[in-house]
Amino acid sequence: MSRKTAVSPASRPLRLLGKSDVAARFEHALSTSDGVEGAHCIHELWMRGEMAVHIDRALERLWKHSASSIPDWLPTRHIEWLSLAYEAAAELKPAKRGRNNVYLVLLDYSDSRPEPYGVYVGMSAHKPADRFDQHKAGIRSAGCVLRRGVEVLAGPTLHLCNVSRTEAARIEEQLAEALTMRGLFVQGGH
């Protein structure tokens, strides 16, 4: 049975399943080219601390079998601290809805830091993917995203989209602080 795309990865719909059940669902998702179900399977193993090599192998298999149906919230590579980003973002609750979004961008520092990845925290009235494209095109771009931005990490901040501007500014700052407190290298968030 396929999960609907609207099911947030933060809700971890497979969290009560054993590892063998998640693996069986993943194989079924591959055989039916169900990118959403496969993404939830990988995400669940990721949140449980599965080894990076297994996550990368599963991502490769999913992209090979189901590329067109993989949801935007699934990162394309293993990020060791992804569960910390979910944890930090889950602590923040918007009080007012609106048209602004808080977003995260994966930054590649493999050439200059022991931990190869950092994260940029931003806010925008644009969709996170569209704002990322603007950064990469040099439009009101943060230099770190222009030079080092790899992809949007949409999953942790899905619930922080469509909030008021005031709330987005507050949450952006608090999320940057929470991620820093968890030991991540953070840019933006001001």
Order of alpha helices (4+ residues) and beta strands (2+ residues): alpha-alpha-alpha-alpha-beta-beta-alpha-alpha-beta-beta-alpha-beta
